């Protein structure tokens, strides 16, 4: 018997759960391929916005994972759907990287760096974040631009470390502008939960989420009413008996989901 035996649908976080940086976590591909071979429902869900879906698929396939683009939901794809429906033809500024900016531009918005002409500010992971970029965003928000985020992770796991992510940028902008973030679209948002359930048409008690972060992965499982596994391979979590959210299981690595 394994943790997997009681479930039919599986939601995997990616960064910190299946890989760190450019390095696959040992055993991750074996777990994914095992579930695929058993014809279970599978989704890979990421808050990271620095790559396109095709790039994620290429990386995983090159490392032997039997996955296709329909298996992936990203914070980029979720916010893109909302942007297309609600801000057609508007201008935006993103604290984010080229791949993310290109996706939002493809939704019909125009990228702009003039704070007085920006309609929407979007925050996500930006590994080239500068004070100049922060000031553009802050002035635009102070001028009335909408204040959105693709994700709210404080840090992003990389090989051997963690780096500054959107949550830290959001906190800085909230303090700088005295305005609160309006909406976010990655884990653990209701937007992401709704997108997942649209794809995983299973009873909640048959779904298991596996992730490395308490405040996004495990929190989303709690909000969605599904079971969860916390893996210790990603970010460092302060998990105690008094933690506001509790996983159903805790394991060292995704590889521990399979016997042997």
C-alpha atoms as one frame of an Amber mdcrd trajectory, in Angstrom:
protein
   0.000   0.000   0.000   1.157   3.554  -0.776  -0.252   7.053  -0.327  -1.365
   6.949  -3.962  -3.683   3.960  -3.573  -6.744   5.876  -2.324  -6.763   8.483
  -5.109  -7.550   8.747  -8.815  -6.460  12.317  -9.619  -3.121  13.923  -8.792
  -2.057  17.567  -8.743   1.708  18.092  -8.672   3.440  21.344  -7.942   6.465
  21.614 -10.223   9.288  23.823  -8.931  10.558  22.367  -5.649   8.455  19.218
  -6.044   9.476  17.750  -9.411  12.649  19.790  -9.899  14.780  22.565  -8.441
  16.150  25.018 -10.981  17.241  22.894 -13.936  17.711  19.696 -11.933  15.044
  16.965 -11.769  14.443  15.585  -8.299  15.485  11.908  -8.335  12.482   9.665
  -8.845  10.123  12.427 -10.020   9.891  11.189 -13.613   9.337   7.616 -12.416
   6.344   8.746 -10.330   4.798  10.772 -13.170   5.231   7.955 -15.685   3.852
   5.386 -13.239   0.638   7.403 -12.836   0.376   7.912 -16.591   0.807   4.187
 -17.212  -2.013   3.499 -14.741  -4.245   5.993 -16.641  -4.793   8.204 -13.613
  -5.757  11.859 -14.051  -2.716  14.096 -13.677  -2.091  17.845 -13.588   1.188
  19.717 -13.157   0.477  23.139 -11.661   3.025  25.921 -11.353   3.122  29.484
 -10.066   6.373  30.110 -11.921   5.970  32.401 -14.932   9.459  32.541 -16.426
   8.779  29.853 -19.049   6.022  29.059 -21.515   4.003  25.844 -21.357   5.882
  24.539 -24.390   9.201  25.156 -22.625   8.035  23.293 -19.503   6.858  20.376
 -21.650  10.121  20.297 -23.615  12.177  20.252 -20.403  10.137  17.441 -18.855
   9.960  15.352 -22.028  13.716  15.642 -22.590  14.143  14.210 -19.118  11.877
  11.254 -19.886   8.509  12.393 -18.505   5.427  11.227 -20.419   3.561  14.548
 -20.321   1.733  16.784 -22.812   0.736  20.454 -22.763  -2.793  19.616 -21.557
  -1.247  18.298 -18.342   0.061  21.747 -17.306  -1.704  24.700 -15.691   0.408
  27.779 -14.972  -0.297  31.044 -13.188   0.456  32.676 -16.551  -2.317  30.785
 -18.327  -4.847  31.507 -15.566  -4.187  35.259 -15.436  -4.082  35.372 -19.246
  -7.634  34.051 -19.427  -8.804  36.737 -16.997  -6.885  39.522 -18.736  -8.324
  38.639 -22.149 -11.861  38.724 -20.786 -11.584  41.854 -18.662  -8.895  44.207
 -20.021  -8.918  43.991 -23.822  -6.960  46.805 -25.450  -5.596  48.162 -22.148
  -1.987  49.035 -21.346  -0.002  47.076 -18.791   3.326  47.060 -16.998   4.710
  43.814 -15.603   7.334  43.176 -12.985   8.128  39.936 -14.752  10.338  38.373
 -17.389  10.162  38.331 -21.185   8.166  35.094 -21.524   5.456  36.442 -19.225
   5.299  39.858 -20.903   4.988  38.180 -24.305   2.051  36.063 -23.082   0.164
  39.099 -21.731   0.876  41.051 -24.914  -0.562  38.141 -26.884  -3.805  38.626
 -24.909  -4.315  41.960 -26.672  -2.788  44.352 -24.141  -0.024  46.855 -24.880
   3.136  46.934 -22.785   3.866  50.412 -21.417   6.505  51.950 -19.134   4.889
  55.382 -18.761   3.301  55.399 -15.257   0.705  57.944 -16.316  -0.577  55.720
 -19.122  -0.527  52.285 -17.479  -3.930  50.698 -16.850  -2.808  47.471 -15.187
   0.277  46.537 -13.138   1.021  42.813 -12.885   3.552  41.358 -10.450   5.283
  38.005 -10.825   8.797  36.531 -10.591  11.412  38.866 -12.089  15.024  37.755
 -11.678  16.162  41.084 -13.149  14.101  43.231 -10.771  15.445  46.769 -10.295
  14.517  49.818  -8.248  13.665  51.580 -11.519  11.077  48.915 -12.376   9.624
  49.093  -8.871   9.229  52.850  -9.164   7.409  52.580 -12.507   5.000  50.107
 -10.921   4.595  52.179  -7.763   3.841  55.410  -9.642   1.352  53.629 -11.904
  -0.445  52.059  -8.923  -0.505  55.408  -7.120  -2.020  56.928 -10.277  -4.870
  54.410 -10.150  -3.644  51.438 -12.198  -5.122  48.072 -11.277  -2.795  46.096
  -8.998  -2.726  42.372  -9.877  -0.331  39.460  -9.430   0.169  36.227 -11.296
   1.439  34.579  -8.093   2.173  35.446  -4.465   5.122  33.164  -3.601   7.598
  34.992  -1.351  10.529  33.003  -2.704  11.322  30.661  -5.589  13.373  27.490
  -4.951  16.567  27.107  -6.969  19.299  24.528  -6.684  20.653  24.824  -3.144
  18.857  28.078  -2.310  15.783  30.304  -2.670  15.439  33.641  -4.480  13.145
  36.683  -4.207   9.728  36.107  -5.793   6.471  37.994  -6.355   5.213  37.951
  -2.750   8.218  39.940  -1.585   7.710  42.450  -4.422   4.007  42.769  -3.599
   4.813  43.524   0.045   7.257  46.244  -1.006   4.732  47.840  -3.390   1.917
  47.704  -0.827   4.103  49.533   1.676   5.332  52.016  -0.950   1.881  52.850
  -2.392  -0.414  52.209   0.606  -2.588  50.115  -1.706  -3.339  46.421  -1.311
  -3.015  43.829  -4.021  -6.435  43.418  -5.639  -6.266  39.888  -7.052  -3.849
  37.057  -7.744  -4.274  34.071 -10.020  -1.807  31.363  -9.020  -1.997  28.955
  -6.117  -3.914  29.198  -3.774  -6.383  31.504  -5.563  -9.958  30.556  -6.367
  -9.134  31.278 -10.014  -6.566  28.477  -9.964  -8.845  26.124  -8.020 -11.677
  26.624 -10.518  -9.317  25.978 -13.444  -8.099  22.747 -11.840 -11.612  21.425
 -11.225 -12.599  22.228 -14.793  -9.908  19.752 -15.880 -10.063  17.183 -13.072
 -13.636  15.955 -13.167 -13.390  13.788 -10.067 -14.893  13.785  -6.552 -12.768
  15.841  -4.168 -12.083  12.833  -1.949 -10.366  11.133  -4.894  -7.892  13.983
  -5.524  -4.422  14.344  -3.968  -2.207  17.432  -4.207   1.565  17.134  -3.815
   3.630  20.281  -3.191   6.501  21.820  -1.269   4.989  25.035   0.077   2.545
  25.415   2.967   1.131  28.845   2.081   0.376  28.062  -1.564   0.216  24.306
  -2.251  -1.108  22.991   1.052  -3.282  26.061   1.576  -4.865  25.534  -1.852
  -5.569  21.890  -1.041  -7.320  22.990   2.152  -9.372  25.627   0.331 -10.283
  23.155  -2.427 -11.200  20.399   0.027  -8.700  17.838  -1.285  -5.985  15.812
   0.456  -2.370  16.961   0.393   1.218  15.794   0.658   4.000  18.160   1.739
   7.415  17.282   0.300  10.586  18.540   1.952  12.524  18.863  -1.318  11.655
  22.505  -2.009  11.299  25.590   0.179  11.855  25.452   3.915   8.537  25.379
   5.784   7.986  26.093   9.474   5.544  23.224   9.945   4.431  22.791  13.549
   1.363  21.441  15.300   0.101  25.047  15.396   0.594  25.799  11.691  -2.632
  27.252  10.238  -2.716  24.648   7.468  -1.702  21.031   7.877  -0.873  18.500
   5.145  -2.350  15.035   5.360   1.077  13.508   4.719   4.698  14.686   4.933
   7.473  12.993   2.939  11.060  13.813   2.068  10.686  13.576  -1.701   8.127
  12.855  -4.399  10.036   9.601  -4.973   8.666   8.375  -1.619   5.210   8.115
  -3.177   6.246   4.802  -4.744   7.363   1.739  -2.796  10.999   0.756  -2.845
